[in-house]
Amino acid sequence: MNAHDLSQASQYQAPGYTFEGPGLPGAVGSDAQAAYMQGFFDAFPDLHFELTHKIAQGDFVVTNWVGTGTHEGPLRTPSGDSVPATGRKGTNFGSNTMEFENGKVVRVRSYWDMVALLAQLGLMPGM
């Protein structure tokens, strides 16, 4: 992810792979996930993730991460609108829960606080 090279993901995904994350209508496939991530890479060209914890048990792996970046491009919203660049830096903490079958990822659930990010960008009041 830190290389912003989404073409590598498919080699790790099982047929029927699904992804769930903030702002999505529910579980989506690999193409929709790539578009989702590309939207953040476009909005935050310096987006960088640091893994802080990795826990594996059975068919599940959980990673906790910190994402940081500068809002330098339009940020697409779930409604299809765009938020113009603010030039502000954002930091967000999140967690991904991955489920594996036969050595491939079948499902990822990504949890992070979109409201906290929007507040850091000055787009809504902090909570």
N, C-alpha and C positions, 0 to 999 in steps of 0.2 A: 504493500500500500504506500509506503514512503517514496517509492520510485514513481508513483502515480501511473503504473503500468497495469491496467486492468485485464490485459490479454492473458496474463498468467493464471488468472483465477480458475478458468475452466478445467485445467488439468487436475485440480483438487476437488472438483464438484462431481457428485454422483448424478446420474439421470434423475430428473424430477426434483432437483435441488430447489429449495425455497429460502427466501430471506425476508425477515420482518424488521422494520426500523421506524423511528419517529418520522411522521409525515407521510408514511405510505398507507394505502388503503387496506392493507393486510399483507398476507404472504405473496411475494412476487418471485418470478424466476430470475435466472442469472442475467439475462439481457436488461431487465428492468433494474436489477441491483447495480449493474454497471452504469446505467444512465444516472441513477441516484447518486452514486459515488462521484461520477464525472461532474455532476452539478456542484458538488462541494469542492472538487479540485479546481474547477473554473472560478468559483467564488473566492477560494482561499489557495492561490497558487503555491504558497509556501507551507501548505498543510502538512503537518508531521505528527505521527503517532509514536508514543512511547508505551511499551507494555510494562505494566507495573507488577502484575501477578499472572501466573498461569497455573490452573488447577485441572488435573485430568482424573476422571473416574469412569471406568467402564467405557461406554461409547460417547461420553461427553467431555468436552474441553471448554473451560471458561477462562476468558482472558479479561483482565481489567486494564484499561488504557487511559492515557491522557492525550488529547488531541489539541494542538495549538496551530494557529495560523492568523494571517492578516486578511481582512475582508477587502480584496482588491478588484473583485469582479462581481457581476450580477448574481444574486443568490435567488435561485428558483424556489417558489413556495409550493405547497401541495395543491393550491388552487390554479397553478400555472402562471401566476404573476411573477415578476422579478423585483427584488429589492436592490437598488443601486449600491455600489460599493461605498462603504463608510470610511475605509482606511483604518479602521480600528482592529486591534488584536483581540482574539478570542481564545479562551482556554476552556476545554470541556472534559469532564471525566465520564467514562462510560465502561460498559461491560458487554462482551459478546459471549453468548452461549452457543456452542457448536455441537451438533450431533453427527456422529460418524456411522457409516455402515460399510463394511468391507474396505476400510482404509480411505474412503472418500467422504466428503462433507455432504450431508443430505439436507441439513437445515441450520440456519443461523438466525438467532434472535439478538438484535442489537438494542441495547438500552442506554440512552443518554438524554440529557436535559436540553431540549430545544429552546425552552423558555429562558434558561440561564444564558444560552448563547445569544439569543435575540436581545436580552437585557444588556449584555456586554457590548453589543454593537450599537446600543442606544436606540433600539427599535421598539422597545417596550419597557415599562417600569420594572425594576428588580422586585423580586419576591422576598 
